[in-house]
Amino acid sequence: KITHDLNDILIVKHVLADLIELQINNATTSDTFIKLVSKIYGLKISDIVGKSQSRECCLPRQLTMYLLRENLSLSYKKIGSLFGRDHSTVISSIRRVKKGIKAKEEAVLLPLREINKELT
């Protein structure tokens, strides 16, 4: 019985270790996207994740939200928590970027191309 319990504990430890590593990788990757967008736009990270509604901060923030959703499949709620915003704001931001891509807006396409270059 004791050996059986020990095996169960080892299995649980292994599974939890994998989940913790996945969480750490997601956190690092979301930070990577935020840092990359802030670098491309010449903004501080606090500008990207902050409360500013200035024109120079809005599109970079929306692009970052879009990238997190598309590349990491993060939930709207998780993305919202990274930016201190409601999930509905995240949804509208991502829609805005998708609309810009569909309309072939240079203001959306150029930074996305730059970001893809940096990632590859």
Backbone bond lengths (Angstrom), bond angles and torsions (degrees), N, CA, C in turn:
res aa  C-N    CA-C-N  psi(-1)  N-CA   C-N-CA  omega(-1)  CA-C   N-CA-C  phi
1 K - - - 1.467 - - 1.523 111.09 -
2 I 1.327 117.59 -43.87 1.469 121.39 -178.79 1.526 109.98 -64.04
3 T 1.326 117.83 -40.75 1.469 120.20 179.34 1.518 110.87 -63.90
4 H 1.296 116.24 -38.47 1.465 121.27 178.37 1.539 110.20 -62.74
5 D 1.323 116.94 -45.07 1.463 121.66 178.12 1.524 111.23 -62.12
6 L 1.322 116.66 -40.43 1.463 121.33 179.79 1.530 110.68 -63.67
7 N 1.325 116.80 -41.35 1.468 120.87 177.06 1.526 111.07 -62.51
8 D 1.318 116.43 -42.12 1.463 120.57 177.58 1.524 111.19 -60.48
9 I 1.319 115.60 -43.42 1.474 120.51 179.59 1.525 110.42 -62.59
10 L 1.317 116.81 -42.99 1.469 120.32 179.54 1.535 111.14 -63.97
11 I 1.300 117.20 -40.14 1.474 121.05 178.09 1.530 110.19 -63.93
12 V 1.325 116.54 -45.60 1.469 120.63 179.41 1.522 110.36 -61.83
13 K 1.334 117.55 -43.25 1.475 120.83 177.98 1.527 110.83 -59.23
14 H 1.316 116.30 -42.72 1.462 120.73 -179.32 1.531 111.06 -63.67
15 V 1.319 116.81 -46.27 1.464 121.17 179.90 1.528 110.61 -63.90
16 L 1.321 117.10 -43.99 1.467 120.25 179.55 1.525 111.25 -64.78
17 A 1.314 117.37 -38.11 1.473 120.48 178.33 1.525 110.33 -60.37
18 D 1.345 116.43 -42.16 1.469 120.44 178.28 1.524 111.00 -63.30
19 L 1.337 117.15 -42.54 1.466 120.73 179.68 1.522 111.43 -65.63
20 I 1.311 116.97 -41.14 1.468 120.52 178.89 1.520 110.50 -64.50
21 E 1.324 117.04 -42.26 1.465 120.40 178.11 1.522 111.01 -62.22
22 L 1.332 116.74 -40.75 1.465 121.15 177.67 1.523 110.61 -61.02
23 Q 1.329 117.72 -44.24 1.469 122.10 177.94 1.525 110.63 -61.27
24 I 1.316 117.76 -43.53 1.462 121.75 179.64 1.517 110.07 -63.26
25 N 1.326 117.24 -43.32 1.463 120.50 178.90 1.516 111.51 -63.08
26 N 1.338 117.74 -40.47 1.459 120.85 178.03 1.520 110.88 -63.72
27 A 1.320 117.41 -42.64 1.463 120.83 179.33 1.523 109.95 -62.71
28 T 1.311 116.73 -44.74 1.454 120.94 179.21 1.524 110.11 -63.19
29 T 1.298 117.11 -43.28 1.453 120.59 -177.66 1.525 111.02 -67.63
30 S 1.325 118.00 -41.28 1.461 118.59 178.24 1.522 109.74 -64.41
31 D 1.328 117.57 -39.21 1.463 120.74 174.94 1.523 110.93 -61.72
32 T 1.316 116.15 -38.59 1.466 120.74 179.68 1.527 110.73 -60.76
33 F 1.338 117.33 -44.76 1.460 120.56 179.42 1.529 111.18 -64.98
34 I 1.310 116.34 -42.97 1.473 120.24 -179.85 1.524 110.11 -62.52
35 K 1.319 117.40 -45.42 1.476 121.73 179.11 1.526 111.43 -63.62
36 L 1.319 116.22 -41.00 1.461 120.63 -178.78 1.524 111.53 -64.69
37 V 1.318 117.11 -45.44 1.469 120.23 179.25 1.527 110.00 -65.28
38 S 1.317 117.33 -41.21 1.471 119.38 179.67 1.527 110.44 -64.10
39 K 1.324 117.19 -37.38 1.472 121.00 177.76 1.529 111.16 -65.18
40 I 1.319 116.83 -46.00 1.466 121.12 -178.02 1.528 111.10 -62.35
41 Y 1.318 117.09 -38.88 1.466 121.28 -178.55 1.527 112.96 -90.39
42 G 1.327 117.69 -5.65 1.456 120.22 -178.89 1.525 112.76 67.42
43 L 1.327 115.48 34.99 1.463 121.17 -179.66 1.530 109.46 -111.71
44 K 1.317 115.30 160.44 1.458 120.19 172.40 1.524 108.24 -77.13
45 I 1.316 116.03 153.11 1.465 120.19 176.14 1.520 109.64 -58.33
46 S 1.313 116.62 -38.30 1.469 120.10 179.63 1.528 111.95 -62.96
47 D 1.340 117.33 -26.86 1.466 120.41 175.43 1.536 110.78 -69.77
48 I 1.328 116.15 -39.46 1.463 121.26 -178.32 1.534 110.53 -68.85
49 V 1.321 116.82 -46.33 1.469 119.44 -175.56 1.520 113.04 -93.27
50 G 1.325 117.31 -4.22 1.459 121.53 -175.01 1.515 114.32 -81.83
51 K 1.319 114.32 -170.21 1.470 121.57 -174.45 1.531 114.20 -90.82
52 S 1.321 117.45 -6.11 1.458 120.23 -176.60 1.529 111.60 -56.35
53 Q 1.320 115.24 136.41 1.464 120.19 177.16 1.525 111.13 -109.94
54 S 1.329 115.91 17.55 1.460 119.58 179.93 1.522 110.25 -65.66
55 R 1.306 115.38 153.94 1.458 121.69 -177.94 1.527 111.42 -58.77
56 E 1.339 116.00 -37.52 1.470 119.15 -177.34 1.531 112.60 -69.04
57 C 1.325 118.33 -19.94 1.471 121.82 -179.26 1.532 113.36 -99.14
58 C 1.310 117.34 -28.04 1.476 120.74 -172.24 1.524 113.20 -64.20
59 L 1.325 117.95 -53.37 1.462 119.51 -177.71 1.524 111.77 -63.72
60 P 1.335 119.74 -45.33 1.471 118.53 176.71 1.535 112.30 -57.72
61 R 1.307 117.37 -39.50 1.467 121.39 178.54 1.532 109.94 -64.79
62 Q 1.327 116.38 -44.47 1.465 120.17 179.28 1.528 111.16 -62.60
63 L 1.328 116.21 -41.57 1.464 120.03 178.21 1.526 110.92 -63.00
64 T 1.317 116.20 -40.44 1.460 119.73 179.43 1.521 110.57 -63.74
65 M 1.317 116.87 -43.53 1.467 120.81 177.85 1.528 110.15 -60.25
66 Y 1.328 116.14 -44.25 1.463 121.35 178.50 1.529 110.51 -59.78
67 L 1.321 116.68 -46.23 1.463 120.99 -178.71 1.527 111.78 -63.35
68 L 1.307 116.76 -39.77 1.467 120.34 179.07 1.524 110.94 -64.98
69 R 1.312 116.13 -39.37 1.468 120.28 179.60 1.525 111.09 -69.72
70 E 1.330 116.78 -46.58 1.463 121.59 -175.27 1.528 112.72 -72.86
71 N 1.321 116.56 -39.49 1.466 119.79 -174.05 1.523 114.34 -91.64
72 L 1.314 116.81 -32.05 1.459 120.13 -176.78 1.527 113.05 -110.83
73 S 1.322 116.24 -7.08 1.471 121.88 -177.69 1.532 111.75 54.01
74 L 1.336 116.08 36.15 1.458 119.94 176.88 1.524 109.10 -70.70
75 S 1.306 116.66 148.12 1.465 120.71 178.46 1.530 109.29 -69.32
76 Y 1.322 115.44 158.87 1.467 120.17 177.14 1.525 110.19 -60.03
77 K 1.309 115.78 -38.62 1.464 120.73 -179.74 1.527 110.88 -64.67
78 K 1.333 117.48 -43.15 1.469 122.01 179.66 1.531 109.91 -64.09
79 I 1.319 116.92 -45.08 1.462 120.68 178.61 1.523 109.55 -61.78
80 G 1.322 116.29 -44.95 1.460 120.57 178.13 1.517 111.99 -57.43
81 S 1.325 116.95 -40.10 1.474 119.50 -179.54 1.526 111.68 -66.91
82 L 1.328 117.54 -31.09 1.471 120.54 177.57 1.527 111.73 -67.05
83 F 1.338 115.89 -28.97 1.461 121.17 -175.92 1.526 113.03 -108.83
84 G 1.323 117.36 2.33 1.459 120.83 -178.93 1.521 112.07 65.69
85 R 1.333 114.73 38.47 1.458 120.00 -177.94 1.517 111.29 -131.56
86 D 1.308 115.02 162.62 1.450 122.85 178.95 1.526 109.84 -75.65
87 H 1.338 116.94 153.12 1.463 120.52 179.85 1.527 112.49 -59.95
88 S 1.333 118.14 -31.09 1.469 120.16 -179.65 1.534 111.02 -67.45
89 T 1.327 116.88 -32.63 1.469 120.69 175.30 1.522 109.99 -65.72
90 V 1.319 115.99 -40.08 1.463 120.86 178.54 1.525 110.07 -63.51
91 I 1.318 116.68 -44.38 1.464 120.87 179.70 1.528 110.43 -59.72
92 S 1.320 118.11 -46.54 1.471 120.34 -178.97 1.527 111.17 -68.07
93 S 1.325 117.54 -34.01 1.468 120.54 177.28 1.520 111.26 -64.55
94 I 1.317 116.08 -44.47 1.464 120.39 -179.98 1.529 110.21 -66.60
95 R 1.318 116.89 -39.52 1.479 119.98 175.91 1.524 110.91 -60.51
96 R 1.324 116.31 -40.18 1.471 121.36 179.51 1.527 110.52 -60.02
97 V 1.326 116.62 -44.56 1.468 120.27 179.80 1.521 110.65 -66.87
98 K 1.332 117.34 -43.95 1.469 120.44 178.76 1.528 111.29 -60.68
99 K 1.317 116.19 -39.40 1.465 121.06 177.30 1.536 109.85 -63.46
100 G 1.328 117.11 -41.35 1.466 121.47 177.72 1.512 112.53 -64.38
101 I 1.323 116.50 -37.86 1.468 120.56 177.43 1.528 109.60 -65.88
102 K 1.315 115.72 -46.13 1.468 120.38 -179.16 1.523 111.33 -62.38
103 A 1.336 117.03 -37.75 1.463 122.08 -179.84 1.532 112.00 -83.13
104 K 1.335 116.20 0.36 1.475 122.60 179.85 1.536 112.51 57.64
105 E 1.339 115.39 40.81 1.466 120.94 177.54 1.525 109.68 -70.95
106 E 1.308 116.26 125.24 1.466 120.93 179.70 1.529 112.03 -61.67
107 A 1.330 116.45 -34.07 1.468 120.53 -179.33 1.529 111.42 -62.74
108 V 1.319 116.49 -22.80 1.464 121.20 177.69 1.523 110.71 -98.11
109 L 1.323 116.72 -44.34 1.465 120.55 -174.24 1.528 113.39 -69.59
110 L 1.321 117.88 -41.89 1.468 120.06 -177.47 1.533 112.92 -60.75
111 P 1.335 119.11 -50.17 1.464 117.46 178.40 1.529 112.92 -65.10
112 L 1.333 117.75 -33.46 1.466 119.45 177.63 1.526 110.97 -64.70
113 R 1.332 116.66 -39.64 1.476 120.25 176.52 1.522 110.47 -63.20
114 E 1.332 116.15 -44.04 1.461 121.19 179.08 1.525 111.15 -60.83
115 I 1.304 116.40 -43.03 1.466 121.51 -179.87 1.519 109.69 -64.81
116 N 1.327 117.24 -43.57 1.469 120.33 178.87 1.517 111.33 -62.60
117 K 1.330 117.33 -37.13 1.477 120.94 176.14 1.518 110.37 -61.63
118 E 1.320 116.51 -45.73 1.456 122.26 -178.88 1.530 111.88 -63.02
119 L 1.319 116.06 -34.33 1.466 120.16 -177.24 1.514 113.63 -78.65
120 T 1.340 116.38 -22.60 1.470 119.33 -178.47 1.498 113.75 -100.82
